[in-house]
Amino acid sequence: MAIEGPLRELGIHDVFQLLDLSRKTGVLRVTSELREDEGVVHFDAGRVVQASIRSKPAPALDAGAMSRRELERLHRLQFESVVFELMSWQEGFFSFEEQPRERLPRDSRIAVSTESLLMEGARRIDEWSRIAEVIPNVEVVPQFAPVEGEHGGTMLDLLPHEWQVLTMIDGERDLREIAASLGRDEFEIANIAYGLTTTCVLEVQRPAPRTPVNGASSSAALPADTARAVSSELAAARDAIEHLIRLSPDSSAAPEARDALEALARLQRVLAGRING
C-alpha cells in the first residue's frame, strides 16, 4: 500500500509518526522541487535502518574497522542529521512504498527508534531558534576574533573536539565545509561555533569572494596577536590529552583523543607560521 501526498497537507513529522505507530516496513521518499533535492529513508517495523539526502552524501563507514557501538553511534548521527534536515522542509512531496524486509538495503544492520529521532529533531529545532541570532545557518564563515586589551591573556578551556574546530578556521571555509572536513555533524559544528563566538574566540561573517586582490592575503587571516594568545594555551591542552591517553590507551575515547592531538599539532604549526610570518 502506498502512502503519499504533499507536505503542506501532512508534515514530515506526522509522516514519520504514522510509519512508526503502524510499524511499517519499506522506503519513504521525500522530494523538494524548491531545493532540487530528495531524501530517502528505509524503515523496518517502524524503525529507521537507513537514511540519506542526495545533496549531502554520507561518508562510507567501514564496519570491519570499528566496534558495533561506534558503528551504531555514527549511523545514529547520520540518521539524526537526515531527519533534522527533512523536518525543515515545509514544501515538497512524500511517498511511502511498503516492501518486504528482504528488499531492505543489505547493510541495514542498525535500527534506530523513530520516536527518538523525532525527539532529537525537535530538540535541534529548539536549539537553532536559540543560536540563530549568532549562527543563522551553516553557510557562515567563522574567523578568529581580534584580541583586545586585557582579553589577550584569557585562558581557553576547550574540549578536544572544540580544538579540532579551531584547526579548521581559515576565514574561508564555512561551517558546512568544516563539518565535512572533520566528518562531524553540521549541527554539532554549529553549536561549537556558537559557543566559541559567544565567548569571543570566534566571529562569523557571510561568505565573501575568496580570490585575493592583487595577491593580498584574505582579510580574515588569523592576526598575529590572536595567534600568540591561542598558542600559549596549546601546550597545556596537549599535555592534558597525552595524559588522558597514557591513563586509558585502550578506552573508547582514545581514538578521538589521538585525533584531537594530531589536530592540535597541526594548529600549532599554523600558528607558528602566523607568528613568525
C-alpha positions in Angstrom: 0.0 0.0 0.0 1.4 3.4 -1.0 1.1 6.4 1.3 1.8 9.7 -0.4 0.8 13.4 -0.6 2.1 17.0 -0.4 4.0 18.1 2.8 1.7 21.1 3.1 -1.1 18.7 3.9 0.8 16.3 6.1 4.0 17.4 7.6 7.1 15.2 7.6 6.9 14.8 11.4 3.4 13.4 11.1 4.5 11.1 8.3 7.3 9.7 10.5 4.9 9.2 13.4 2.4 7.4 11.2 5.1 5.0 9.9 6.4 4.4 13.4 3.0 3.7 15.0 1.8 1.5 12.2 5.2 -0.4 12.3 5.7 -0.1 8.5 8.5 -1.7 6.6 9.5 -0.1 3.3 11.0 3.1 1.8 10.0 6.7 2.2 11.0 9.2 -0.4 10.7 13.0 0.2 11.3 15.3 -2.8 11.5 19.1 -3.0 11.5 20.9 -6.3 12.4 24.1 -4.5 15.6 22.6 -3.1 16.1 20.3 -6.1 16.7 17.6 -3.5 15.5 14.2 -2.3 15.6 12.3 1.0 15.3 8.5 1.2 14.5 6.7 4.5 14.2 3.0 4.9 12.0 1.6 7.7 11.9 -1.8 9.3 8.8 -2.3 11.5 8.7 1.4 12.1 12.4 1.8 13.0 14.8 3.7 10.7 17.5 1.4 9.3 18.9 3.8 6.6 18.6 7.5 5.8 20.2 9.7 3.2 19.8 13.0 1.4 21.0 13.3 -2.2 22.7 16.7 -1.7 24.6 15.5 1.4 26.0 12.1 0.8 27.3 10.5 3.9 30.8 9.1 4.1 31.1 5.3 3.7 31.6 3.5 7.0 34.0 0.6 7.3 32.1 -1.8 9.5 35.1 -4.1 9.8 37.3 -1.3 11.2 35.2 -0.3 14.2 33.2 -1.7 17.0 29.5 -2.2 16.8 29.0 0.5 19.4 30.9 3.0 17.3 29.2 1.9 14.2 25.8 2.4 15.9 26.8 5.9 17.1 27.9 7.0 13.6 24.7 5.6 12.0 22.6 7.3 14.6 24.3 10.7 13.9 23.7 10.2 10.2 20.1 9.4 10.7 19.6 12.3 13.1 21.1 14.7 10.5 18.8 13.5 7.7 15.7 13.6 9.9 16.6 17.1 11.1 17.1 18.3 7.6 13.8 16.8 6.4 11.9 18.3 9.3 12.8 21.7 8.0 11.2 21.0 4.6 7.8 22.8 4.5 7.1 22.1 0.9 7.5 19.0 -1.3 6.0 15.6 -1.8 6.3 12.4 0.1 5.7 8.8 -1.0 6.0 5.7 1.1 6.1 2.2 -0.5 5.7 -0.9 1.6 8.4 -3.5 0.9 9.3 -6.9 2.3 12.2 -6.9 4.7 14.2 -8.9 2.2 14.3 -5.8 -0.1 15.9 -3.6 2.5 19.5 -2.5 1.9 21.9 -5.3 2.8 23.9 -3.1 5.1 20.8 -2.3 7.2 22.1 -3.8 10.4 21.4 -0.8 12.6 17.8 0.1 13.6 17.1 3.4 15.4 13.8 4.3 17.2 11.9 6.7 15.0 10.4 8.4 18.1 13.9 9.2 19.5 15.0 10.6 16.1 11.9 12.9 16.1 12.6 14.0 19.6 16.2 14.8 18.6 15.0 16.7 15.6 12.6 18.7 17.7 15.4 19.5 20.2 17.7 20.7 17.4 14.9 23.0 16.0 14.6 24.5 19.5 18.4 24.8 19.7 18.6 26.6 16.3 16.0 29.1 17.5 18.3 29.8 20.4 21.6 30.2 18.4 20.1 31.6 15.1 20.9 35.2 16.0 24.6 34.4 16.2 24.7 31.3 13.8 21.8 31.7 11.3 22.9 28.7 9.2 25.9 26.6 8.4 26.9 28.8 5.5 28.5 31.5 7.7 32.3 31.7 7.7 34.0 31.7 11.1 37.2 33.6 11.8 39.3 34.4 14.8 38.1 37.4 16.8 40.7 40.1 17.3 42.4 40.1 20.8 42.0 43.4 22.5 43.3 44.7 25.8 43.1 42.5 28.9 41.2 39.8 27.0 44.5 38.8 25.3 45.5 36.8 28.4 42.3 34.9 28.8 42.7 31.2 29.3 41.0 28.9 26.8 39.4 25.9 28.5 38.3 23.9 25.5 37.4 20.3 24.8 39.3 18.2 22.2 36.5 18.5 19.6 36.5 22.3 20.1 40.2 22.4 19.4 39.6 20.4 16.3 37.2 23.0 15.0 39.8 25.7 15.7 42.3 23.9 13.5 39.9 24.3 10.5 39.4 28.1 10.9 41.0 29.9 7.9 38.5 32.7 7.2 37.4 31.0 4.0 35.7 27.7 4.9 32.1 27.9 6.1 30.7 25.7 8.8 29.3 23.1 6.4 32.8 22.7 4.8 34.4 22.4 8.3 31.9 19.7 9.3 32.6 17.8 6.1 36.3 18.0 6.6 36.1 16.7 10.2 33.5 14.1 9.4 31.2 15.6 12.0 27.5 16.5 12.2 26.8 20.1 10.9 24.5 20.8 13.9 27.3 19.8 16.3 29.8 22.1 14.5 27.2 25.0 14.5 26.8 24.5 18.3 30.5 24.6 18.8 30.9 27.7 16.7 28.1 29.4 18.7 29.9 28.7 22.0 33.2 29.9 20.6 31.6 33.0 19.2 29.7 34.0 22.4 33.0 33.6 24.3 34.7 36.0 21.8 37.1 33.4 20.5 35.5 33.5 17.0 33.3 35.8 15.0 31.3 34.9 11.9 30.6 36.5 8.6 28.7 35.8 5.5 30.6 34.1 2.7 32.8 36.6 0.7 34.7 36.3 -2.6 37.7 34.0 -2.0 40.0 35.3 -4.6 42.6 37.7 -3.0 43.0 41.1 -4.6 46.5 41.7 -6.1 47.8 38.6 -4.4 47.0 40.0 -0.9 46.0 37.7 1.9 42.4 37.3 3.0 41.3 39.9 5.5 40.0 37.1 7.6 43.5 35.7 8.2 44.4 35.0 11.8 46.0 38.1 13.4 49.4 37.5 14.9 48.3 38.7 18.4 45.4 36.3 18.4 47.8 33.5 17.2 50.1 34.2 20.2 47.2 34.2 22.6 45.9 30.9 21.3 49.3 29.3 21.0 50.0 29.9 24.7 47.2 27.6 25.6 48.0 24.7 23.3 50.9 23.2 25.2 48.7 22.7 28.3 45.9 21.2 26.1 48.3 18.7 24.5 49.7 17.7 27.9 46.2 17.1 29.2 45.2 14.9 26.2 48.5 13.0 26.3 47.9 12.3 30.0 44.4 11.0 29.2 45.8 8.7 26.5 48.5 7.4 28.9 45.9 6.7 31.6 43.5 4.9 29.3 45.2 3.9 26.0 42.5 1.4 25.1 39.4 3.3 26.1 36.6 4.1 23.7 37.7 7.8 23.9 41.3 7.1 23.0 40.9 7.3 19.2 39.1 10.7 19.4 41.8 11.9 21.8 44.6 10.9 19.4 42.7 12.7 16.5 42.5 15.8 18.7 46.2 15.5 19.5 47.0 15.5 15.8 44.7 18.4 15.2 46.4 20.4 17.9 49.8 19.7 16.4 48.5 21.0 13.0 47.1 24.1 14.7 50.5 24.7 16.4 52.2 24.6 13.1 49.7 27.0 11.5 50.1 29.4 14.5 53.9 29.3 14.3 53.7 30.3 10.7 51.4 33.2 11.5 53.5 34.4 14.4 56.8 34.1 12.6 55.4 35.3 9.3 
